[in-house]
Amino acid sequence: MIHIRRHLVSDIPLRVQWLNNPHVNSYLRDTNECTTIQKEKIWFQNYLKSPHKKFFTIYSYSHPIGFMGLSHITKKSADLFILIGEEKYHGKGLGKKSFQWLLDYGFQKLQLDTLRLCVFQKNIPALHLYTSLGFRITKKTRKEIFMKLDKKDYNGAGGKI
């Protein structure tokens, strides 16, 4: 069972833990730079000021397992991402259920027409997830794949928003 709530300042220690885990973030960024509580507090204050971002914390029952969100939100589109920070929850389908919720949120609640993402080519599990949800490749570089999903091509299935 997953539960999703808006991202809170109390999530900062989890962000630091997950973003500094080399296995978890090897698919998230192309650098070994670590973050700190102070950097994340500054990030969070900037996040709160932005009308173009909506981030959420993912729970399995009462245990926080990751975060996800939309950024660069406009009237018609947004970029999205997901990070399951607790490794023991990888491969259990919770990322897919969470991401379906996020797609429904973007298409239904925010009334967006297109959702985009970027994924490292080496992140095979994420590529399988995104293609299974209907995302199509729009561009490839040496390291990254850019994908998009249009509202008209998404059939829903995320559950309550």
MODELLER restraints for C-alpha pairs under 7 A, 6 or more apart:
rsr = mdl.restraints
at = mdl.atoms
rsr.add(forms.Gaussian(group=physical.xy_distance, feature=features.Distance(at['CA:1:A'], at['CA:60:A']), mean=5.72, stdev=0.5))
rsr.add(forms.Gaussian(group=physical.xy_distance, feature=features.Distance(at['CA:1:A'], at['CA:61:A']), mean=5.69, stdev=0.5))
rsr.add(forms.Gaussian(group=physical.xy_distance, feature=features.Distance(at['CA:2:A'], at['CA:58:A']), mean=6.92, stdev=0.5))
rsr.add(forms.Gaussian(group=physical.xy_distance, feature=features.Distance(at['CA:2:A'], at['CA:59:A']), mean=5.45, stdev=0.5))
rsr.add(forms.Gaussian(group=physical.xy_distance, feature=features.Distance(at['CA:2:A'], at['CA:60:A']), mean=4.63, stdev=0.5))
rsr.add(forms.Gaussian(group=physical.xy_distance, feature=features.Distance(at['CA:2:A'], at['CA:61:A']), mean=5.93, stdev=0.5))
rsr.add(forms.Gaussian(group=physical.xy_distance, feature=features.Distance(at['CA:3:A'], at['CA:58:A']), mean=6.06, stdev=0.5))
rsr.add(forms.Gaussian(group=physical.xy_distance, feature=features.Distance(at['CA:3:A'], at['CA:59:A']), mean=4.95, stdev=0.5))
rsr.add(forms.Gaussian(group=physical.xy_distance, feature=features.Distance(at['CA:3:A'], at['CA:60:A']), mean=6.34, stdev=0.5))
rsr.add(forms.Gaussian(group=physical.xy_distance, feature=features.Distance(at['CA:3:A'], at['CA:61:A']), mean=6.58, stdev=0.5))
rsr.add(forms.Gaussian(group=physical.xy_distance, feature=features.Distance(at['CA:4:A'], at['CA:56:A']), mean=6.42, stdev=0.5))
rsr.add(forms.Gaussian(group=physical.xy_distance, feature=features.Distance(at['CA:4:A'], at['CA:57:A']), mean=5.77, stdev=0.5))
rsr.add(forms.Gaussian(group=physical.xy_distance, feature=features.Distance(at['CA:4:A'], at['CA:58:A']), mean=4.80, stdev=0.5))
rsr.add(forms.Gaussian(group=physical.xy_distance, feature=features.Distance(at['CA:4:A'], at['CA:59:A']), mean=6.08, stdev=0.5))
rsr.add(forms.Gaussian(group=physical.xy_distance, feature=features.Distance(at['CA:5:A'], at['CA:56:A']), mean=5.45, stdev=0.5))
rsr.add(forms.Gaussian(group=physical.xy_distance, feature=features.Distance(at['CA:5:A'], at['CA:57:A']), mean=5.51, stdev=0.5))
rsr.add(forms.Gaussian(group=physical.xy_distance, feature=features.Distance(at['CA:5:A'], at['CA:58:A']), mean=6.87, stdev=0.5))
rsr.add(forms.Gaussian(group=physical.xy_distance, feature=features.Distance(at['CA:6:A'], at['CA:55:A']), mean=6.08, stdev=0.5))
rsr.add(forms.Gaussian(group=physical.xy_distance, feature=features.Distance(at['CA:6:A'], at['CA:56:A']), mean=4.25, stdev=0.5))
rsr.add(forms.Gaussian(group=physical.xy_distance, feature=features.Distance(at['CA:6:A'], at['CA:57:A']), mean=6.02, stdev=0.5))
rsr.add(forms.Gaussian(group=physical.xy_distance, feature=features.Distance(at['CA:7:A'], at['CA:55:A']), mean=5.38, stdev=0.5))
rsr.add(forms.Gaussian(group=physical.xy_distance, feature=features.Distance(at['CA:7:A'], at['CA:56:A']), mean=4.48, stdev=0.5))
rsr.add(forms.Gaussian(group=physical.xy_distance, feature=features.Distance(at['CA:7:A'], at['CA:57:A']), mean=5.25, stdev=0.5))
rsr.add(forms.Gaussian(group=physical.xy_distance, feature=features.Distance(at['CA:9:A'], at['CA:44:A']), mean=6.80, stdev=0.5))
rsr.add(forms.Gaussian(group=physical.xy_distance, feature=features.Distance(at['CA:12:A'], at['CA:37:A']), mean=6.68, stdev=0.5))
rsr.add(forms.Gaussian(group=physical.xy_distance, feature=features.Distance(at['CA:12:A'], at['CA:40:A']), mean=6.24, stdev=0.5))
rsr.add(forms.Gaussian(group=physical.xy_distance, feature=features.Distance(at['CA:12:A'], at['CA:41:A']), mean=6.97, stdev=0.5))
rsr.add(forms.Gaussian(group=physical.xy_distance, feature=features.Distance(at['CA:13:A'], at['CA:37:A']), mean=6.58, stdev=0.5))
rsr.add(forms.Gaussian(group=physical.xy_distance, feature=features.Distance(at['CA:16:A'], at['CA:35:A']), mean=6.04, stdev=0.5))
rsr.add(forms.Gaussian(group=physical.xy_distance, feature=features.Distance(at['CA:16:A'], at['CA:36:A']), mean=6.03, stdev=0.5))
rsr.add(forms.Gaussian(group=physical.xy_distance, feature=features.Distance(at['CA:16:A'], at['CA:37:A']), mean=6.39, stdev=0.5))
rsr.add(forms.Gaussian(group=physical.xy_distance, feature=features.Distance(at['CA:18:A'], at['CA:24:A']), mean=6.65, stdev=0.5))
rsr.add(forms.Gaussian(group=physical.xy_distance, feature=features.Distance(at['CA:18:A'], at['CA:85:A']), mean=4.87, stdev=0.5))
rsr.add(forms.Gaussian(group=physical.xy_distance, feature=features.Distance(at['CA:19:A'], at['CA:25:A']), mean=5.70, stdev=0.5))
rsr.add(forms.Gaussian(group=physical.xy_distance, feature=features.Distance(at['CA:19:A'], at['CA:35:A']), mean=6.95, stdev=0.5))
rsr.add(forms.Gaussian(group=physical.xy_distance, feature=features.Distance(at['CA:20:A'], at['CA:34:A']), mean=5.36, stdev=0.5))
rsr.add(forms.Gaussian(group=physical.xy_distance, feature=features.Distance(at['CA:20:A'], at['CA:35:A']), mean=6.44, stdev=0.5))
rsr.add(forms.Gaussian(group=physical.xy_distance, feature=features.Distance(at['CA:24:A'], at['CA:85:A']), mean=6.13, stdev=0.5))
rsr.add(forms.Gaussian(group=physical.xy_distance, feature=features.Distance(at['CA:27:A'], at['CA:120:A']), mean=6.22, stdev=0.5))
rsr.add(forms.Gaussian(group=physical.xy_distance, feature=features.Distance(at['CA:27:A'], at['CA:123:A']), mean=6.01, stdev=0.5))
rsr.add(forms.Gaussian(group=physical.xy_distance, feature=features.Distance(at['CA:47:A'], at['CA:53:A']), mean=6.87, stdev=0.5))
rsr.add(forms.Gaussian(group=physical.xy_distance, feature=features.Distance(at['CA:52:A'], at['CA:71:A']), mean=5.75, stdev=0.5))
rsr.add(forms.Gaussian(group=physical.xy_distance, feature=features.Distance(at['CA:52:A'], at['CA:72:A']), mean=5.25, stdev=0.5))
rsr.add(forms.Gaussian(group=physical.xy_distance, feature=features.Distance(at['CA:52:A'], at['CA:73:A']), mean=4.53, stdev=0.5))
rsr.add(forms.Gaussian(group=physical.xy_distance, feature=features.Distance(at['CA:52:A'], at['CA:74:A']), mean=6.90, stdev=0.5))
rsr.add(forms.Gaussian(group=physical.xy_distance, feature=features.Distance(at['CA:53:A'], at['CA:70:A']), mean=5.56, stdev=0.5))
rsr.add(forms.Gaussian(group=physical.xy_distance, feature=features.Distance(at['CA:53:A'], at['CA:71:A']), mean=4.31, stdev=0.5))
rsr.add(forms.Gaussian(group=physical.xy_distance, feature=features.Distance(at['CA:53:A'], at['CA:72:A']), mean=6.41, stdev=0.5))
rsr.add(forms.Gaussian(group=physical.xy_distance, feature=features.Distance(at['CA:53:A'], at['CA:73:A']), mean=6.25, stdev=0.5))
rsr.add(forms.Gaussian(group=physical.xy_distance, feature=features.Distance(at['CA:54:A'], at['CA:69:A']), mean=5.53, stdev=0.5))
rsr.add(forms.Gaussian(group=physical.xy_distance, feature=features.Distance(at['CA:54:A'], at['CA:70:A']), mean=5.25, stdev=0.5))
rsr.add(forms.Gaussian(group=physical.xy_distance, feature=features.Distance(at['CA:54:A'], at['CA:71:A']), mean=6.55, stdev=0.5))
rsr.add(forms.Gaussian(group=physical.xy_distance, feature=features.Distance(at['CA:55:A'], at['CA:68:A']), mean=5.75, stdev=0.5))
rsr.add(forms.Gaussian(group=physical.xy_distance, feature=features.Distance(at['CA:55:A'], at['CA:69:A']), mean=4.05, stdev=0.5))
rsr.add(forms.Gaussian(group=physical.xy_distance, feature=features.Distance(at['CA:55:A'], at['CA:70:A']), mean=6.29, stdev=0.5))
rsr.add(forms.Gaussian(group=physical.xy_distance, feature=features.Distance(at['CA:56:A'], at['CA:67:A']), mean=5.53, stdev=0.5))
rsr.add(forms.Gaussian(group=physical.xy_distance, feature=features.Distance(at['CA:56:A'], at['CA:68:A']), mean=5.39, stdev=0.5))
rsr.add(forms.Gaussian(group=physical.xy_distance, feature=features.Distance(at['CA:56:A'], at['CA:69:A']), mean=5.80, stdev=0.5))
rsr.add(forms.Gaussian(group=physical.xy_distance, feature=features.Distance(at['CA:57:A'], at['CA:64:A']), mean=6.97, stdev=0.5))
rsr.add(forms.Gaussian(group=physical.xy_distance, feature=features.Distance(at['CA:57:A'], at['CA:66:A']), mean=5.94, stdev=0.5))
rsr.add(forms.Gaussian(group=physical.xy_distance, feature=features.Distance(at['CA:57:A'], at['CA:67:A']), mean=4.31, stdev=0.5))
rsr.add(forms.Gaussian(group=physical.xy_distance, feature=features.Distance(at['CA:57:A'], at['CA:68:A']), mean=6.55, stdev=0.5))
rsr.add(forms.Gaussian(group=physical.xy_distance, feature=features.Distance(at['CA:58:A'], at['CA:64:A']), mean=5.80, stdev=0.5))
rsr.add(forms.Gaussian(group=physical.xy_distance, feature=features.Distance(at['CA:58:A'], at['CA:65:A']), mean=5.74, stdev=0.5))
rsr.add(forms.Gaussian(group=physical.xy_distance, feature=features.Distance(at['CA:58:A'], at['CA:66:A']), mean=5.09, stdev=0.5))
rsr.add(forms.Gaussian(group=physical.xy_distance, feature=features.Distance(at['CA:58:A'], at['CA:67:A']), mean=5.36, stdev=0.5))
rsr.add(forms.Gaussian(group=physical.xy_distance, feature=features.Distance(at['CA:59:A'], at['CA:65:A']), mean=5.45, stdev=0.5))
rsr.add(forms.Gaussian(group=physical.xy_distance, feature=features.Distance(at['CA:65:A'], at['CA:84:A']), mean=5.80, stdev=0.5))
rsr.add(forms.Gaussian(group=physical.xy_distance, feature=features.Distance(at['CA:65:A'], at['CA:85:A']), mean=5.62, stdev=0.5))
rsr.add(forms.Gaussian(group=physical.xy_distance, feature=features.Distance(at['CA:65:A'], at['CA:86:A']), mean=5.03, stdev=0.5))
rsr.add(forms.Gaussian(group=physical.xy_distance, feature=features.Distance(at['CA:66:A'], at['CA:83:A']), mean=5.45, stdev=0.5))
rsr.add(forms.Gaussian(group=physical.xy_distance, feature=features.Distance(at['CA:66:A'], at['CA:84:A']), mean=4.19, stdev=0.5))
rsr.add(forms.Gaussian(group=physical.xy_distance, feature=features.Distance(at['CA:66:A'], at['CA:85:A']), mean=4.70, stdev=0.5))
rsr.add(forms.Gaussian(group=physical.xy_distance, feature=features.Distance(at['CA:66:A'], at['CA:86:A']), mean=6.66, stdev=0.5))
rsr.add(forms.Gaussian(group=physical.xy_distance, feature=features.Distance(at['CA:67:A'], at['CA:82:A']), mean=6.03, stdev=0.5))
rsr.add(forms.Gaussian(group=physical.xy_distance, feature=features.Distance(at['CA:67:A'], at['CA:83:A']), mean=5.46, stdev=0.5))
rsr.add(forms.Gaussian(group=physical.xy_distance, feature=features.Distance(at['CA:67:A'], at['CA:84:A']), mean=6.56, stdev=0.5))
rsr.add(forms.Gaussian(group=physical.xy_distance, feature=features.Distance(at['CA:68:A'], at['CA:81:A']), mean=5.48, stdev=0.5))
rsr.add(forms.Gaussian(group=physical.xy_distance, feature=features.Distance(at['CA:68:A'], at['CA:82:A']), mean=4.11, stdev=0.5))
rsr.add(forms.Gaussian(group=physical.xy_distance, feature=features.Distance(at['CA:68:A'], at['CA:83:A']), mean=6.03, stdev=0.5))
rsr.add(forms.Gaussian(group=physical.xy_distance, feature=features.Distance(at['CA:69:A'], at['CA:80:A']), mean=5.55, stdev=0.5))
rsr.add(forms.Gaussian(group=physical.xy_distance, feature=features.Distance(at['CA:69:A'], at['CA:81:A']), mean=5.68, stdev=0.5))
rsr.add(forms.Gaussian(group=physical.xy_distance, feature=features.Distance(at['CA:69:A'], at['CA:82:A']), mean=6.65, stdev=0.5))
rsr.add(forms.Gaussian(group=physical.xy_distance, feature=features.Distance(at['CA:70:A'], at['CA:78:A']), mean=6.03, stdev=0.5))
rsr.add(forms.Gaussian(group=physical.xy_distance, feature=features.Distance(at['CA:70:A'], at['CA:79:A']), mean=5.47, stdev=0.5))
rsr.add(forms.Gaussian(group=physical.xy_distance, feature=features.Distance(at['CA:70:A'], at['CA:80:A']), mean=4.37, stdev=0.5))
rsr.add(forms.Gaussian(group=physical.xy_distance, feature=features.Distance(at['CA:70:A'], at['CA:81:A']), mean=6.77, stdev=0.5))
rsr.add(forms.Gaussian(group=physical.xy_distance, feature=features.Distance(at['CA:71:A'], at['CA:78:A']), mean=5.77, stdev=0.5))
rsr.add(forms.Gaussian(group=physical.xy_distance, feature=features.Distance(at['CA:71:A'], at['CA:79:A']), mean=5.18, stdev=0.5))
rsr.add(forms.Gaussian(group=physical.xy_distance, feature=features.Distance(at['CA:71:A'], at['CA:80:A']), mean=6.20, stdev=0.5))
rsr.add(forms.Gaussian(group=physical.xy_distance, feature=features.Distance(at['CA:72:A'], at['CA:78:A']), mean=5.28, stdev=0.5))
rsr.add(forms.Gaussian(group=physical.xy_distance, feature=features.Distance(at['CA:72:A'], at['CA:79:A']), mean=5.94, stdev=0.5))
rsr.add(forms.Gaussian(group=physical.xy_distance, feature=features.Distance(at['CA:75:A'], at['CA:112:A']), mean=6.56, stdev=0.5))
rsr.add(forms.Gaussian(group=physical.xy_distance, feature=features.Distance(at['CA:76:A'], at['CA:112:A']), mean=4.60, stdev=0.5))
rsr.add(forms.Gaussian(group=physical.xy_distance, feature=features.Distance(at['CA:76:A'], at['CA:113:A']), mean=5.13, stdev=0.5))
rsr.add(forms.Gaussian(group=physical.xy_distance, feature=features.Distance(at['CA:76:A'], at['CA:114:A']), mean=6.46, stdev=0.5))
rsr.add(forms.Gaussian(group=physical.xy_distance, feature=features.Distance(at['CA:77:A'], at['CA:112:A']), mean=5.25, stdev=0.5))
rsr.add(forms.Gaussian(group=physical.xy_distance, feature=features.Distance(at['CA:77:A'], at['CA:113:A']), mean=5.84, stdev=0.5))
rsr.add(forms.Gaussian(group=physical.xy_distance, feature=features.Distance(at['CA:77:A'], at['CA:114:A']), mean=4.74, stdev=0.5))
rsr.add(forms.Gaussian(group=physical.xy_distance, feature=features.Distance(at['CA:77:A'], at['CA:115:A']), mean=5.58, stdev=0.5))
rsr.add(forms.Gaussian(group=physical.xy_distance, feature=features.Distance(at['CA:78:A'], at['CA:114:A']), mean=6.85, stdev=0.5))
rsr.add(forms.Gaussian(group=physical.xy_distance, feature=features.Distance(at['CA:78:A'], at['CA:115:A']), mean=5.20, stdev=0.5))
rsr.add(forms.Gaussian(group=physical.xy_distance, feature=features.Distance(at['CA:78:A'], at['CA:116:A']), mean=6.23, stdev=0.5))
rsr.add(forms.Gaussian(group=physical.xy_distance, feature=features.Distance(at['CA:79:A'], at['CA:115:A']), mean=5.77, stdev=0.5))
rsr.add(forms.Gaussian(group=physical.xy_distance, feature=features.Distance(at['CA:79:A'], at['CA:116:A']), mean=4.62, stdev=0.5))
rsr.add(forms.Gaussian(group=physical.xy_distance, feature=features.Distance(at['CA:79:A'], at['CA:117:A']), mean=5.39, stdev=0.5))
rsr.add(forms.Gaussian(group=physical.xy_distance, feature=features.Distance(at['CA:80:A'], at['CA:115:A']), mean=6.90, stdev=0.5))
rsr.add(forms.Gaussian(group=physical.xy_distance, feature=features.Distance(at['CA:80:A'], at['CA:116:A']), mean=6.22, stdev=0.5))
rsr.add(forms.Gaussian(group=physical.xy_distance, feature=features.Distance(at['CA:80:A'], at['CA:117:A']), mean=5.45, stdev=0.5))
rsr.add(forms.Gaussian(group=physical.xy_distance, feature=features.Distance(at['CA:81:A'], at['CA:117:A']), mean=6.59, stdev=0.5))
rsr.add(forms.Gaussian(group=physical.xy_distance, feature=features.Distance(at['CA:84:A'], at['CA:90:A']), mean=6.84, stdev=0.5))
rsr.add(forms.Gaussian(group=physical.xy_distance, feature=features.Distance(at['CA:84:A'], at['CA:95:A']), mean=6.66, stdev=0.5))
rsr.add(forms.Gaussian(group=physical.xy_distance, feature=features.Distance(at['CA:96:A'], at['CA:129:A']), mean=6.62, stdev=0.5))
rsr.add(forms.Gaussian(group=physical.xy_distance, feature=features.Distance(at['CA:97:A'], at['CA:158:A']), mean=6.34, stdev=0.5))
rsr.add(forms.Gaussian(group=physical.xy_distance, feature=features.Distance(at['CA:100:A'], at['CA:157:A']), mean=6.42, stdev=0.5))
rsr.add(forms.Gaussian(group=physical.xy_distance, feature=features.Distance(at['CA:100:A'], at['CA:158:A']), mean=4.31, stdev=0.5))
rsr.add(forms.Gaussian(group=physical.xy_distance, feature=features.Distance(at['CA:101:A'], at['CA:158:A']), mean=4.20, stdev=0.5))
rsr.add(forms.Gaussian(group=physical.xy_distance, feature=features.Distance(at['CA:101:A'], at['CA:159:A']), mean=6.33, stdev=0.5))
rsr.add(forms.Gaussian(group=physical.xy_distance, feature=features.Distance(at['CA:101:A'], at['CA:161:A']), mean=6.86, stdev=0.5))
rsr.add(forms.Gaussian(group=physical.xy_distance, feature=features.Distance(at['CA:104:A'], at['CA:156:A']), mean=6.23, stdev=0.5))
rsr.add(forms.Gaussian(group=physical.xy_distance, feature=features.Distance(at['CA:104:A'], at['CA:158:A']), mean=5.97, stdev=0.5))
rsr.add(forms.Gaussian(group=physical.xy_distance, feature=features.Distance(at['CA:105:A'], at['CA:161:A']), mean=6.19, stdev=0.5))
rsr.add(forms.Gaussian(group=physical.xy_distance, feature=features.Distance(at['CA:106:A'], at['CA:112:A']), mean=5.75, stdev=0.5))
rsr.add(forms.Gaussian(group=physical.xy_distance, feature=features.Distance(at['CA:107:A'], at['CA:113:A']), mean=6.58, stdev=0.5))
rsr.add(forms.Gaussian(group=physical.xy_distance, feature=features.Distance(at['CA:107:A'], at['CA:151:A']), mean=6.22, stdev=0.5))
rsr.add(forms.Gaussian(group=physical.xy_distance, feature=features.Distance(at['CA:113:A'], at['CA:150:A']), mean=5.78, stdev=0.5))
rsr.add(forms.Gaussian(group=physical.xy_distance, feature=features.Distance(at['CA:113:A'], at['CA:151:A']), mean=5.11, stdev=0.5))
rsr.add(forms.Gaussian(group=physical.xy_distance, feature=features.Distance(at['CA:114:A'], at['CA:148:A']), mean=6.79, stdev=0.5))
rsr.add(forms.Gaussian(group=physical.xy_distance, feature=features.Distance(at['CA:114:A'], at['CA:149:A']), mean=5.70, stdev=0.5))
rsr.add(forms.Gaussian(group=physical.xy_distance, feature=features.Distance(at['CA:114:A'], at['CA:150:A']), mean=4.42, stdev=0.5))
rsr.add(forms.Gaussian(group=physical.xy_distance, feature=features.Distance(at['CA:114:A'], at['CA:151:A']), mean=5.96, stdev=0.5))
rsr.add(forms.Gaussian(group=physical.xy_distance, feature=features.Distance(at['CA:115:A'], at['CA:148:A']), mean=5.57, stdev=0.5))
rsr.add(forms.Gaussian(group=physical.xy_distance, feature=features.Distance(at['CA:115:A'], at['CA:149:A']), mean=5.30, stdev=0.5))
rsr.add(forms.Gaussian(group=physical.xy_distance, feature=features.Distance(at['CA:115:A'], at['CA:150:A']), mean=6.47, stdev=0.5))
rsr.add(forms.Gaussian(group=physical.xy_distance, feature=features.Distance(at['CA:116:A'], at['CA:147:A']), mean=5.69, stdev=0.5))
rsr.add(forms.Gaussian(group=physical.xy_distance, feature=features.Distance(at['CA:116:A'], at['CA:148:A']), mean=4.23, stdev=0.5))
rsr.add(forms.Gaussian(group=physical.xy_distance, feature=features.Distance(at['CA:116:A'], at['CA:149:A']), mean=6.44, stdev=0.5))
rsr.add(forms.Gaussian(group=physical.xy_distance, feature=features.Distance(at['CA:117:A'], at['CA:146:A']), mean=5.93, stdev=0.5))
rsr.add(forms.Gaussian(group=physical.xy_distance, feature=features.Distance(at['CA:117:A'], at['CA:147:A']), mean=5.41, stdev=0.5))
rsr.add(forms.Gaussian(group=physical.xy_distance, feature=features.Distance(at['CA:117:A'], at['CA:148:A']), mean=6.35, stdev=0.5))
rsr.add(forms.Gaussian(group=physical.xy_distance, feature=features.Distance(at['CA:118:A'], at['CA:144:A']), mean=6.60, stdev=0.5))
rsr.add(forms.Gaussian(group=physical.xy_distance, feature=features.Distance(at['CA:118:A'], at['CA:145:A']), mean=5.67, stdev=0.5))
rsr.add(forms.Gaussian(group=physical.xy_distance, feature=features.Distance(at['CA:118:A'], at['CA:146:A']), mean=4.47, stdev=0.5))
rsr.add(forms.Gaussian(group=physical.xy_distance, feature=features.Distance(at['CA:118:A'], at['CA:147:A']), mean=6.20, stdev=0.5))
rsr.add(forms.Gaussian(group=physical.xy_distance, feature=features.Distance(at['CA:119:A'], at['CA:144:A']), mean=5.57, stdev=0.5))
rsr.add(forms.Gaussian(group=physical.xy_distance, feature=features.Distance(at['CA:119:A'], at['CA:145:A']), mean=5.33, stdev=0.5))
rsr.add(forms.Gaussian(group=physical.xy_distance, feature=features.Distance(at['CA:119:A'], at['CA:146:A']), mean=6.55, stdev=0.5))
rsr.add(forms.Gaussian(group=physical.xy_distance, feature=features.Distance(at['CA:120:A'], at['CA:143:A']), mean=5.68, stdev=0.5))
rsr.add(forms.Gaussian(group=physical.xy_distance, feature=features.Distance(at['CA:120:A'], at['CA:144:A']), mean=4.38, stdev=0.5))
rsr.add(forms.Gaussian(group=physical.xy_distance, feature=features.Distance(at['CA:120:A'], at['CA:145:A']), mean=6.14, stdev=0.5))
rsr.add(forms.Gaussian(group=physical.xy_distance, feature=features.Distance(at['CA:121:A'], at['CA:143:A']), mean=5.61, stdev=0.5))
rsr.add(forms.Gaussian(group=physical.xy_distance, feature=features.Distance(at['CA:121:A'], at['CA:144:A']), mean=5.22, stdev=0.5))
rsr.add(forms.Gaussian(group=physical.xy_distance, feature=features.Distance(at['CA:121:A'], at['CA:145:A']), mean=5.98, stdev=0.5))
rsr.add(forms.Gaussian(group=physical.xy_distance, feature=features.Distance(at['CA:134:A'], at['CA:149:A']), mean=6.36, stdev=0.5))
rsr.add(forms.Gaussian(group=physical.xy_distance, feature=features.Distance(at['CA:134:A'], at['CA:153:A']), mean=6.82, stdev=0.5))
rsr.add(forms.Gaussian(group=physical.xy_distance, feature=features.Distance(at['CA:134:A'], at['CA:154:A']), mean=6.47, stdev=0.5))
rsr.add(forms.Gaussian(group=physical.xy_distance, feature=features.Distance(at['CA:135:A'], at['CA:147:A']), mean=5.91, stdev=0.5))
rsr.add(forms.Gaussian(group=physical.xy_distance, feature=features.Distance(at['CA:135:A'], at['CA:148:A']), mean=5.24, stdev=0.5))
rsr.add(forms.Gaussian(group=physical.xy_distance, feature=features.Distance(at['CA:135:A'], at['CA:149:A']), mean=4.66, stdev=0.5))
rsr.add(forms.Gaussian(group=physical.xy_distance, feature=features.Distance(at['CA:136:A'], at['CA:147:A']), mean=5.26, stdev=0.5))
rsr.add(forms.Gaussian(group=physical.xy_distance, feature=features.Distance(at['CA:136:A'], at['CA:148:A']), mean=5.51, stdev=0.5))
rsr.add(forms.Gaussian(group=physical.xy_distance, feature=features.Distance(at['CA:136:A'], at['CA:149:A']), mean=6.41, stdev=0.5))
rsr.add(forms.Gaussian(group=physical.xy_distance, feature=features.Distance(at['CA:137:A'], at['CA:145:A']), mean=6.79, stdev=0.5))
rsr.add(forms.Gaussian(group=physical.xy_distance, feature=features.Distance(at['CA:137:A'], at['CA:146:A']), mean=5.83, stdev=0.5))
rsr.add(forms.Gaussian(group=physical.xy_distance, feature=features.Distance(at['CA:137:A'], at['CA:147:A']), mean=4.34, stdev=0.5))
rsr.add(forms.Gaussian(group=physical.xy_distance, feature=features.Distance(at['CA:137:A'], at['CA:148:A']), mean=6.66, stdev=0.5))
rsr.add(forms.Gaussian(group=physical.xy_distance, feature=features.Distance(at['CA:138:A'], at['CA:146:A']), mean=5.57, stdev=0.5))
rsr.add(forms.Gaussian(group=physical.xy_distance, feature=features.Distance(at['CA:138:A'], at['CA:147:A']), mean=5.26, stdev=0.5))
rsr.add(forms.Gaussian(group=physical.xy_distance, feature=features.Distance(at['CA:138:A'], at['CA:148:A']), mean=6.80, stdev=0.5))
rsr.add(forms.Gaussian(group=physical.xy_distance, feature=features.Distance(at['CA:139:A'], at['CA:145:A']), mean=5.97, stdev=0.5))
rsr.add(forms.Gaussian(group=physical.xy_distance, feature=features.Distance(at['CA:139:A'], at['CA:146:A']), mean=5.08, stdev=0.5))
rsr.add(forms.Gaussian(group=physical.xy_distance, feature=features.Distance(at['CA:140:A'], at['CA:146:A']), mean=6.21, stdev=0.5))
